[in-house]
Amino acid sequence: MSTAPSAPEANSRICLAVRAAQVPPSATAALDARAKALIAQGVDVINLTSGEPAFPTVEPATRAALDAVATGFIRYTPAAGIPELRSAAAEFINRHGTAYEAGQVVITAGAKQALHHAFTALVEPGDEILVPAPHWVSYPHLAALAGGTLVPVQPARDSGLKVGADQLRAAVTDRTRVLLLNNPANPSGVVYDRTELAALVQVAIDHDLAVISDEICDHWVFGDAEHVSVAALGPEAAERTLTVGGVSKTFAMTGWRIGWVAAPAQVAQAITAIQSHTASAPSSISQRAALGALTADLTTELEHRRRELDDRRLTTVKALAGIPGMEVDGTPDGAFFLLADVTGTYGRTLAGRTITSAADFAELLLAEANVAVVPGADFAAPNHVRVSYTVPPDRLREALTRLAAFADALAA
Ligand SMILES: Cc1ncc(COP(=O)(O)O)c(C=O)c1O
């Protein structure tokens, strides 16, 4: 890999640093933007690329934000977040059996910034970060920005898109420093159970790796599946784990930008120092909004939303099972996405174009059926597309009908 600065563009005197020049725009965001541009032109596109549940922000959060503005709660807060929110977040995280104290929780601008700070705090140039594949699109770039390299570990064939401890162990080198886990998983929606997770974490214990556990979708777990928090697996797991989460997905607060990282105290202090020099603190108003969400009794509301999303999940899985050339991979028991293998459509043709990749499939589907899905290459799932089933039920049913008609129209 070259370390020379990039050449300036013709219309600029500015050379980007290699680290910036090498970060491509997110494929998910690009497709989402294309779908939105078509919608703006009046095209009836159904957008199944979204990374957020299509519910409104929970009402107590909005009320708390309005109150924060009205009462002038508009100044810098402590770098790690307001104490009441750190405390409420610790309690919320601990519902999964962990034992975090408020002082171990740092409030950040979304889980994404928590991940960024975690990588900055742990990764030395040249370090390797192991992650089960398929994995979320931002991980390789977050790792690279910290000077590290993400090493995706592919699941075995017919493993239901789950990576086993043996595969993980085989990928450990003397440069491996971090095991990154994401459960429930984006993009596949698979949920690792307690035994599977414990086996993966044992690899980290045996090789003295830190674990970053991204649990941002912990609320969205369906059927008999259960969310297991890595730091609840025992003291040896807890002492090496950074738990990342936030309010974005659970409370439909993606735009408010509040997440957190809970970690052993000395790591939390280091992350607080990093945040103090890069963001000062997250928005005071959004912190109050998050506090409003975490301290209200939303059990009934959240359970209702979970059931609604579960219905959409079941509808999608059932419909895709009947669509030739698309096969749901793994068991999508969590989050709000699934991966469909589309290799069955390769070689098929529509409107003079032949599908040879998942990217072709997604392009043709958008052009011919006005349905947007994300091709899986950036998720390390090259023959798959990610289908996000969060849209309202009538739009979801319409999208699935269009998908079926599209598949039927593909000529051999
Ligand atoms: C796996 C995963 N981690 C982290 C994030 C970031 O969450 P936030 O919006 O709180 O930054 C996302 C958002 O899509 C995600 O899918």
The ligand as an SDF file (V2000), in Angstrom:
LIG
                    3D

 16 16  0  0  0  0  0  0  0  0999 V2000
  -24.1260   -2.5030   12.6530 C   0  0  0  0  0  0  0  0  0  0  0  0
  -24.2400   -1.0320   12.8550 C   0  0  0  0  0  0  0  0  0  0  0  0
  -23.4500   -0.4430   13.7590 N   0  0  0  0  0  0  0  0  0  0  0  0
  -23.5170    0.8730   13.9880 C   0  0  0  0  0  0  0  0  0  0  0  0
  -24.4020    1.6680   13.2880 C   0  0  0  0  0  0  0  0  0  0  0  0
  -24.4030    3.1400   13.5620 C   0  0  0  0  0  0  0  0  0  0  0  0
  -25.4680    3.5180   14.3600 O   0  0  0  0  0  0  0  0  0  0  0  0
  -25.7220    5.0550   14.7060 P   0  0  0  0  0  0  0  0  0  0  0  0
  -26.7630    5.5480   13.7500 O   0  0  0  0  0  0  0  0  0  0  0  0
  -26.1920    5.0740   16.1270 O   0  0  0  0  0  0  0  0  0  0  0  0
  -24.4300    5.7660   14.5300 O   0  0  0  0  0  0  0  0  0  0  0  0
  -25.2400    1.1040   12.3320 C   0  0  0  0  0  0  0  0  0  0  0  0
  -26.1480    1.9520   11.5470 C   0  0  0  0  0  0  0  0  0  0  0  0
  -26.6110    1.6200   10.4770 O   0  0  0  0  0  0  0  0  0  0  0  0
  -25.1660   -0.2920   12.1150 C   0  0  0  0  0  0  0  0  0  0  0  0
  -25.9590   -0.8950   11.2210 O   0  0  0  0  0  0  0  0  0  0  0  0
  1  2  1  0
  2  3  1  0
  2 15  2  0
  3  4  2  0
  4  5  1  0
  5  6  1  0
  5 12  2  0
  6  7  1  0
  7  8  1  0
  8  9  2  0
  8 10  1  0
  8 11  1  0
 12 13  1  0
 12 15  1  0
 13 14  2  0
 15 16  1  0
M  END
$$$$
